[in-house]
Amino acid sequence: MRFRTLLFTGMNSYLWIISRKPRTRSFILPAQKSIVVLPFKNISSDPENEYFADGITEEIIIALSKVDGLKVTARTSSFAYKNKPKDIRIIGHELGVSTVLEGSIRKSGSRIRVSTQLIKTDNGFQVWSERFDRKLTDIFELQDEISILIADKIRENFGHLEIKDHLVTTQTNSVDAYAQYLKGRYHQLRWNFNEFDIAIQAYEKSIELDPGFFQPYFGLLHCFGLMASWGGMDKETALEKADYYLNEGLKINDRTSEAHFALATKSLWVEWKPYEALRHLKQALSINPNDSESLESAAECHIALGQFEDATVCIRKALEVSPLSTNHHFTLGNIYYLQQEYSKALVCFEKSLQIDPSWQLSLQVSANCHILMGNRQALNQLIETHSELAEGYLFKHLFDAIHNGVSINVDELPRPDEVYFSWKLWLLIYAERTTEALVHLKSCIENKQGQYLNFQREPFNNPLKSLDEYKFIIQSIFDQPDNEDHQHKNEKVNVLIPAEDQEHYKLKLEELMQNNHFYILENLTLRTLAKEINLHANKLSWLINEVLGKNFNEYINGFRVEAFKKKALQPAFHHYSLLGIAYECGFNSKSVFNDFFKKSEGVTPSAWVKRHRAS
């Protein structure tokens, strides 16, 4: 069984984990500045280098996610297509992205060869391709170069993006330590207990090779956290190790998105401090705005606080970058469930079950919805259809107690597993053993047991909510907000070039295009043009998009079309083919030329030439 860690909750914690089996998908309108990085193929002679190809893919996803304004599909949804060939256009529709990056990796000795191609999802046109042949010691520089080139090409084709000078930084000088980290990550993400030992050994080896490399520490944190919560080893020992590696990782680097996410997870699930967790997540998202896990965690914080509107905003953003995440769909459904909007909740749970039909969280809360809606037929059908439904026998007891007045004999029932939900509390409530229920609830809150975090919003707890003792228990459960938590700064227009300088650079561009015919240069890029006029590429991108109202390719191709129209009417070019004239004017692709010409002129090049030569 494959697992995916969702929550690490400390000494009195639990983890929600899921198996992933993608099924039917709905179509999503693509965002223009968006990309999915499909898992790179391992074409090395050694099949064990699969971990290296997966690791490089994830590193590029993380790097591109740092570009604000660029929608990057998260790893969960990207890797749903691994070893499952599918038409690029369908992938684009399913994920709502305009471009796809495909690649392959060949690792041999001390060298690595990476082949990449960037493809538009609307027509399958290849925007860019490149092959890189480097030493392994240059792996971080290579990842940085590839990520920046990809971001540049998206910017040139779809609009302005501010791209940092570097998207990937060197985390270790030991290639062997990095390789061991990627190996550990590969086995960890297979979510199989049999492979967790391999992951732990690889992470420990990575630290042994470079004790100053912070990433394997956080890998070990998640491994031991999961082992603790799911009985893979002695719980107390495992949680001590998890806490140790968290602290050691923070000593090395506490300013990464991973560090802030780890601190937020501890604040929310171990310490029940959602406001503090949100402050950490704000830092994590400032570093990686597209991190779907941080967005989901922020949603969990807002849910705990009853801020359902803010929670919905966060989880919908997470779904934009990871539409194939079962947990994101569940979390959105849980927001509706806790507001007692059960029909809307069931729609979300059904979407998550389309991806993984046996996923426990959506199955169990779907059962809760049917009970609370009084739909016995739907409940029975769910239980009969899903024999794997955990604690399925208890749902019928709750239904009969709530709707038929049938007494629950708690002592005669098997002891339920409280990994996901607060079964003992619910059984005591509906067995009308209210005093015991309140004592149990108070104990669980004092111990900060993870499955009780949202007890104030849980509909099954409604019979307790009018009691004075319950009202006393819920006082001062969470931390208090700082003043800054209520302050909302007005958004400011980001003007990269002062108005008085804009005309200067517009004239310089015009001179390069009209007098020097820069548009005919082969492989002209935004960066080479920016260098020519002594302006940072981010500023030139902003100028072309925001001031001139075009993206880079539209701007350059506009000059090429005008040059084509002039040359096509000159007798000296009548013996040229239309494509030959287009190449003379800087176009290097027949399809790009034809598509752009028809878009700008409303007719095909041949129709335009025939009409104007005749006149």
C-alpha angles and dihedrals in degrees: 000000000000120000137193121202115234105166136017108198109179130230095343096032147115137203128227110217134178143191116230124224112159114214133159118001134201123223122254127197107251122245111227098229097048141112144181118208106211118211109279114242118245106228094166118126088243111069089201088074086079088101090058094052091048091048094051090049092053092046090055090048090052092046094050090046088066091068105097111225095024115109108219120185110238122244094255093062095035094055091048084083096052111133089356108107112208136167111275091228092056091049089051091053094045094050100030095236132138098209139037127202115209125181150157134217130210114189116190124167109305095345136078131198119200122188118192140177131186114212133188112233097212095065107002091247115159108236097183142351133185141168122216124198112187146148115267089240087068094056097118093046089049093051089049093049094049093047094050093046090052093048089048092053092049090049092049092050104035111023148280122340128165106230122192119231088248130025097176125046129194109264097177137011091214113090089190091054090050092048090051090050091053090048091052091047091050094054093041092055092053085072095213119135090218089061097042090081089055090049092049092049091050093048091048090049090051091054090047090055093046117009089185094062104104103192099074089055090063090045090057090046091060094042095053092040091057094043089052096050097044102041098256090135140348105315099221093047093047094049091049089054091047092052091046094054092045091056093043091051091049091051090059099042125355096166102072126101088246091056094048091046091051091049091047091051091052092046094051105036103028102032101024093229104140095169091053089046091053091054090054091047091051087059092046092051093047086061097039110018093181098052102131093193092057090046090051091048089051088053089053090053092052091046091055089052093046091245094138097164092056090043090054092051091052097047093045089054088051090051090052090064097032110029092161095059111119091199095053091054089046092050091052089049091048090055089057092042094054088051088052093245092136100168092056090045092054091054090057093045090051090055091053091047090053086063095041115011094192100048108137103211095057092041094051098045090045086058089049090053093051090050094049091045090050093237104147094169093056091046093052092047091051092050093046094047095047111047087171091065104128116235089001093156091063096060092068091051091052092047093052093046094050100040107022103032093239112159119239116224099206095184094059095050122091113260106268124229108246097196094117107017143021096257097158092055093049094048091050091048095052093040083060092239090136099161092053090046092055092047090050093047092050091050093050092049092050089051090045094228108192099229089059096055093103097038092124091062099038111116093210088064093059095106089064098047098084094052119106092223090054091051089052092050094054095056115115096356095146136035121269125252122254119233089257090061089069097042117100116190118214113249113249126209107251105229108185097181122040114242092246091058098044094078091051093057093042089057091048090052092047091052093051091050103039101034104025097031093223090167091076093061113118114245093006109180135185090249094054090048091048090052091051093058093037096244130129112258092237090056094047090049090052092047094051095043104036102030103029093033098228138096119245096263093047090051095050096039090051089065090045092054092050090049090049092051092053096046094044090060095047113098090224089068099043091100091054121094113244090247090051090055090048090054089050088057096053104270113131100182130060094211094048091049095048095043096047094043093052091045093052100036102029094233137067119270092249093051091048093049093046092051097046098041089053091053 
